[in-house]
Amino acid sequence: MILIRMVHSKCRNGTYPFTELKRVVVTEDLVSWNANWNGYDPPEYNSEVLLNKPWADPPLYDPKFEPKWNELDGVINRKSFMGIYNIVDGRPQNPEGRTGIKGRGILGKWGPNHAADPIVTRWKMVNGEKEINTVTKLPILQLCCIQRRDCGQWALPGGMVDPGEKVTETLQREFLEEVLDSMNASSFQKQQDCEMIKSFFTAGTKIYEGYVDDPRNTDNSWMETVAVNFHDENGLQVGKFDLKAGDDAQNVQWMDVDENLNLYANHSQFVKTVVQLLNAHW
């Protein structure tokens, strides 16, 4: 796994996603919980969307809610890749520091919310040969991207790890659900291609595991992910699919990779690491 230093900026300052609630401005020198800020008392936000949802934690004041912080809580993983996180006044504390808002926001779990992000790549081909960038003289990489329904940004086709689910299962499931469900039967032979995809996702290169600088993060809930690169070197596996735009707001496409790539949260940072690993154009 390649070491990536995750920044902590997209989840600070500004307005909390899908609301008009302003975060308290947190300057760089006050991000750390070790920095003295006696008057720090940010607004609290807990989305009503989370109430009575089977995939979401109950409110902290629910007397029946007795979470086991920093450990496996039944089938729910409350461990953090960042190590032991502090519990302050009965609340888990974001290990990367202050975000300017407390509560759970729109995240399902208090504390870490675990996701998995498959970075599926292939080479851009022209007449059976890799296309080479004329400036860098390096082959151009293409990335499988989806357009998120919630914010319209392009992103990796990842998603939340279901309770009790292995990350490898999540990676396969998310690719099948978010990418191939948008394809018609003429380009996707269900049984045959499903078996090929399962085989393809058995071997990948782990790029990152840990905290994600996600705009949904709060002082008490945050995103963590495992990002794995699955590269189709010859384009004969998942790279053979000519991805088309899906229905409704969600689109799917192979996107050329370069320094102008602008993806959701820290996804561009993951992709840049893959570019360096494969010695591709950036």
Backbone torsions as a table, in degrees:
resi	resn	phi	psi	omega
1	MET	NA	137.9	-178.4
2	ILE	-90.2	136.4	-177.7
3	LEU	-74.5	125.0	175.6
4	ILE	-124.2	132.0	176.1
5	ARG	-91.9	116.2	-177.4
6	MET	-84.9	127.4	178.0
7	VAL	-80.5	172.0	-176.6
8	HIS	-137.2	73.3	-175.3
9	SER	-132.5	-37.0	-177.9
10	LYS	-68.6	-17.8	179.5
11	CYS	-104.2	21.4	175.2
12	ARG	-124.0	149.6	173.9
13	ASN	63.3	172.1	179.4
14	GLY	75.4	-159.8	-176.9
15	THR	-105.3	140.6	179.2
16	TYR	-68.4	140.2	-176.2
17	PRO	-52.2	136.9	174.7
18	PHE	65.5	17.4	176.7
19	THR	-136.8	176.3	171.7
20	GLU	-108.7	16.0	-176.9
21	LEU	-80.9	122.2	-179.1
22	LYS	-85.1	133.5	172.8
23	ARG	-74.7	152.0	168.5
24	VAL	-66.5	134.9	179.7
25	VAL	-68.4	122.3	179.8
26	VAL	-114.1	107.9	178.8
27	THR	-75.3	161.8	-173.8
28	GLU	-55.7	-37.1	-176.8
29	ASP	-74.5	-10.4	-178.8
30	LEU	-114.0	7.9	179.8
31	VAL	-63.8	-47.4	-176.3
32	SER	-64.2	138.9	176.5
33	TRP	-65.3	-18.9	178.3
34	ASN	-76.2	-16.5	177.6
35	ALA	-75.7	130.5	-176.6
36	ASN	-69.8	122.3	177.3
37	TRP	-148.8	82.3	-174.5
38	ASN	-62.7	-31.5	-176.6
39	GLY	-92.5	10.9	-177.0
40	TYR	-70.6	112.1	179.2
41	ASP	-148.2	77.6	-175.3
42	PRO	-72.5	161.4	176.5
43	PRO	-66.4	156.9	178.8
44	GLU	-108.3	140.3	176.8
45	TYR	-139.7	126.0	174.3
46	ASN	-132.8	110.5	-174.3
47	SER	-63.3	137.3	177.1
48	GLU	-67.6	-18.4	178.9
49	VAL	-59.9	-26.2	-175.0
50	LEU	-81.3	-14.0	-175.4
51	LEU	-65.5	129.1	174.6
52	ASN	62.2	23.4	175.2
53	LYS	-89.9	132.9	-176.9
54	PRO	-63.5	-24.6	-178.5
55	TRP	-91.0	-1.9	-176.3
56	ALA	-113.3	149.8	172.9
57	ASP	-67.3	154.1	171.5
58	PRO	-72.5	170.6	172.7
59	PRO	-61.3	152.3	-178.3
60	LEU	-63.3	-25.6	-178.5
61	TYR	-79.7	-6.6	178.5
62	ASP	-66.6	118.6	-175.9
63	PRO	-63.1	-20.9	179.9
64	LYS	-85.7	-8.1	-178.5
65	PHE	-90.2	106.6	-179.7
66	GLU	-126.8	73.6	-176.5
67	PRO	-67.7	149.1	175.8
68	LYS	-101.7	93.7	-176.2
69	TRP	-66.5	148.4	174.7
70	ASN	63.5	22.6	177.0
71	GLU	-152.9	175.4	176.7
72	LEU	-75.3	116.6	-175.2
73	ASP	-104.3	85.2	-171.9
74	GLY	68.2	-120.4	177.4
75	VAL	-97.1	-0.7	-179.6
76	ILE	-94.5	125.4	-179.4
77	ASN	-88.0	107.1	178.2
78	ARG	-102.5	12.6	174.3
79	LYS	-78.9	153.5	177.7
80	SER	-115.3	142.6	173.3
81	PHE	-65.2	-17.8	-176.5
82	MET	-85.3	-1.7	-177.8
83	GLY	101.7	-160.3	-178.6
84	ILE	-74.1	122.8	175.5
85	TYR	-98.0	152.5	-176.5
86	ASN	-79.2	149.0	172.7
87	ILE	-112.5	115.5	-176.1
88	VAL	-121.3	121.8	-177.2
89	ASP	54.3	39.1	177.1
90	GLY	79.6	5.7	-177.3
91	ARG	-118.4	138.9	173.0
92	PRO	-67.8	144.6	-175.9
93	GLN	-110.7	127.1	-179.1
94	ASN	-51.6	120.2	-174.6
95	PRO	-68.0	-16.9	-179.8
96	GLU	-94.5	-3.9	174.2
97	GLY	117.1	-168.3	-175.5
98	ARG	-69.5	146.8	178.3
99	THR	-122.0	-7.5	-179.5
100	GLY	86.8	7.2	176.2
101	ILE	-154.7	141.4	179.3
102	LYS	-113.9	175.3	-175.0
103	GLY	99.3	-160.3	-177.6
104	ARG	-106.7	-11.1	-178.4
105	GLY	62.2	-128.4	178.3
106	ILE	-111.6	14.3	178.5
107	LEU	-86.3	145.6	-173.5
108	GLY	-72.1	-32.5	-174.4
109	LYS	-114.5	144.2	166.2
110	TRP	-72.8	141.4	-177.5
111	GLY	80.8	-145.2	-176.8
112	PRO	-73.0	136.8	172.5
113	ASN	-114.2	114.3	-170.0
114	HIS	-91.7	132.7	177.9
115	ALA	-129.3	172.5	175.1
116	ALA	-138.8	133.9	-176.4
117	ASP	-124.4	107.1	174.8
118	PRO	-79.7	126.8	176.0
119	ILE	-101.6	94.0	-173.9
120	VAL	-96.4	121.2	-174.5
121	THR	-129.5	157.9	172.7
122	ARG	-149.2	167.1	175.6
123	TRP	-85.6	144.8	173.2
124	LYS	-76.7	125.1	-173.4
125	MET	-113.5	143.7	173.8
126	VAL	-134.5	116.7	-178.6
127	ASN	53.8	41.5	176.1
128	GLY	80.1	4.0	-179.6
129	GLU	-122.6	151.3	176.3
130	LYS	-63.2	134.1	176.0
131	GLU	-78.9	129.8	-177.1
132	ILE	-105.4	133.4	176.2
133	ASN	-70.1	135.0	-173.4
134	THR	-71.2	-20.4	-178.5
135	VAL	-91.0	-53.0	-176.1
136	THR	-85.1	-17.0	-177.9
137	LYS	63.7	26.1	179.7
138	LEU	-115.6	150.9	-180.0
139	PRO	-65.8	146.9	-178.0
140	ILE	-89.4	128.1	-179.7
141	LEU	-93.3	145.9	173.2
142	GLN	-118.0	143.5	-174.3
143	LEU	-121.2	136.9	175.0
144	CYS	-79.1	117.2	-177.2
145	CYS	-124.8	152.4	171.5
146	ILE	-120.7	156.5	173.1
147	GLN	-100.9	120.5	-175.5
148	ARG	-66.1	141.3	177.9
149	ARG	-71.7	-33.3	-171.3
150	ASP	-75.9	-33.5	-174.8
151	CYS	-130.4	-7.7	178.5
152	GLY	81.8	-2.2	-179.9
153	GLN	-80.5	152.5	175.0
154	TRP	-80.3	145.1	-172.5
155	ALA	-155.4	170.4	170.8
156	LEU	-71.1	149.4	-178.3
157	PRO	-79.2	60.9	-177.9
158	GLY	-104.5	-174.1	179.5
159	GLY	-176.5	-177.8	-176.3
160	MET	-75.5	144.5	174.7
161	VAL	-79.1	120.2	179.6
162	ASP	-68.0	151.7	177.7
163	PRO	-54.6	128.4	179.3
164	GLY	81.1	-2.1	-176.6
165	GLU	-89.6	142.6	174.2
166	LYS	-79.0	149.1	-178.4
167	VAL	-60.3	-37.7	179.3
168	THR	-61.9	-34.5	177.1
169	GLU	-69.3	-39.0	178.7
170	THR	-63.1	-43.8	-178.8
171	LEU	-58.7	-46.0	178.3
172	GLN	-65.2	-46.8	-175.9
173	ARG	-61.7	-44.8	-178.0
174	GLU	-65.0	-38.0	178.9
175	PHE	-66.0	-43.0	179.4
176	LEU	-64.6	-43.6	-176.2
177	GLU	-72.8	-46.2	-170.4
178	GLU	-89.0	-22.5	-176.4
179	VAL	-106.9	-57.4	-170.1
180	LEU	-80.7	-18.0	176.6
181	ASP	-67.5	-15.8	180.0
182	SER	-87.4	-2.8	-175.4
183	MET	-98.0	150.7	179.7
184	ASN	-86.9	167.4	-173.5
185	ALA	-62.9	-27.9	-177.3
186	SER	-67.1	-26.4	-179.0
187	SER	-104.0	-8.8	-176.6
188	PHE	-135.6	109.6	177.2
189	GLN	-89.2	104.3	-165.6
190	LYS	-46.9	-63.0	-172.9
191	GLN	-67.2	-49.8	-177.3
192	GLN	-62.2	-46.3	-177.4
193	ASP	-73.7	-30.6	175.6
194	CYS	-61.8	-41.6	178.5
195	GLU	-65.5	-39.9	178.3
196	MET	-63.9	-41.6	-178.9
197	ILE	-65.4	-40.8	177.6
198	LYS	-59.6	-41.7	178.1
199	SER	-66.4	-41.5	-178.6
200	PHE	-60.7	-38.4	-176.1
201	PHE	-86.5	8.6	176.4
202	THR	-81.8	-17.8	-177.9
203	ALA	-135.7	118.8	177.2
204	GLY	-147.8	174.5	178.9
205	THR	-109.7	117.6	179.9
206	LYS	-69.6	124.9	-178.1
207	ILE	-97.5	-35.7	-175.2
208	TYR	-162.6	146.7	165.5
209	GLU	-143.3	129.3	-179.7
210	GLY	151.5	-157.5	-175.7
211	TYR	-66.5	144.3	176.1
212	VAL	-118.6	132.4	177.4
213	ASP	-78.9	77.4	-174.3
214	ASP	-99.9	136.8	-179.0
215	PRO	-62.9	-13.5	179.2
216	ARG	-84.6	-10.1	-176.9
217	ASN	-62.1	149.7	175.1
218	THR	-132.6	-176.0	177.0
219	ASP	-66.1	-21.7	-172.3
220	ASN	-120.5	-6.8	177.9
221	SER	-141.9	140.3	-177.4
222	TRP	-154.4	159.9	-179.8
223	MET	-92.8	140.9	170.0
224	GLU	-132.4	152.9	-177.4
225	THR	-146.8	162.6	165.9
226	VAL	-115.6	119.4	179.6
227	ALA	-108.7	125.6	-176.0
228	VAL	-128.8	132.6	177.1
229	ASN	-90.1	127.6	172.9
230	PHE	-118.0	108.3	-173.9
231	HIS	-107.8	127.7	176.7
232	ASP	-96.4	95.2	-172.2
233	GLU	-63.4	-40.8	-176.5
234	ASN	-102.6	-1.6	177.2
235	GLY	72.0	18.5	-176.8
236	LEU	-101.1	-1.8	178.5
237	GLN	-107.5	-117.9	-180.0
238	VAL	-66.1	-21.7	178.9
239	GLY	-66.4	-13.1	-179.8
240	LYS	-78.2	-17.7	-177.2
241	PHE	-75.0	125.1	175.4
242	ASP	-87.9	87.5	-172.7
243	LEU	-65.0	137.0	-179.6
244	LYS	-118.3	161.1	176.2
245	ALA	-62.9	133.5	179.9
246	GLY	-83.0	-174.5	179.7
247	ASP	-80.3	170.7	176.1
248	ASP	56.8	-137.3	-174.6
249	ALA	-89.6	-14.8	-175.2
250	GLN	-89.2	125.7	176.7
251	ASN	-116.4	156.0	179.2
252	VAL	-135.7	136.4	177.1
253	GLN	-161.7	160.2	167.2
254	TRP	-84.3	124.1	-175.4
255	MET	-114.1	130.1	175.0
256	ASP	-63.0	139.1	-176.6
257	VAL	-101.4	126.9	171.2
258	ASP	-156.8	-173.9	-173.7
259	GLU	-66.7	-14.3	179.6
260	ASN	-86.9	0.4	-179.0
261	LEU	-60.4	126.8	-178.6
262	ASN	-128.9	101.9	-176.1
263	LEU	-115.6	167.0	-179.5
264	TYR	-60.0	144.5	176.8
265	ALA	49.3	-128.8	-179.2
266	ASN	-103.4	23.1	-177.5
267	HIS	-61.7	-35.0	179.0
268	SER	-63.3	-33.3	178.7
269	GLN	-66.6	-39.4	176.3
270	PHE	-62.4	-44.6	-177.4
271	VAL	-65.0	-39.6	178.7
272	LYS	-60.4	-35.9	177.4
273	THR	-65.5	-39.2	177.0
274	VAL	-64.7	-40.7	177.9
275	VAL	-57.0	-45.4	179.3
276	GLN	-65.7	-38.3	-179.3
277	LEU	-64.6	-38.6	-176.4
278	LEU	-95.6	0.4	-178.9
279	ASN	55.6	53.0	-178.5
280	ALA	-105.8	170.9	177.9
281	HIS	-68.0	143.2	176.0
282	TRP	-132.5	NA	NA
